[in-house]
Amino acid sequence: MSGRKRKVPTPSSDSSSSDSSSTSSEKSKKVKAIIADLLPSKSRKLYEKTYADFLSFAKIKGQPSESDILLYMHDLAEIKKLGYKTLWQRYSMIKSGVQARHDTKVDHRRVTAYLKRQEEWLKKGG
């Protein structure tokens, strides 16, 4: 081994400044298409319907908040009397929808705590 150090390539400063907003927009569209394609092919329509039902309930057009999801889960549990397994399935579908459409990491601790409490309550015969 010689005493020469290996040169590590670094991105040029003008390549990052040459990115136009249209390139960024195109990249974003491609990423969203890839993420949307990650939904299970057999149940994609069910995922999309579940997400659309949630958006209709929440009456929102942008990214839903944890509070929006929590209120919807409460409605499904208390009004529609869905079981805890179905609630978890619906939450998973909504979470996938949020991640696919809004390119964001989803962490809804209050929603998962609520669902766990529903599960415990229903298992006890509540």
Helices and strands as residue ranges (DSSP letters): H 13-17, H 21-36, H 44-58, H 66-78, H 84-102, H 109-123
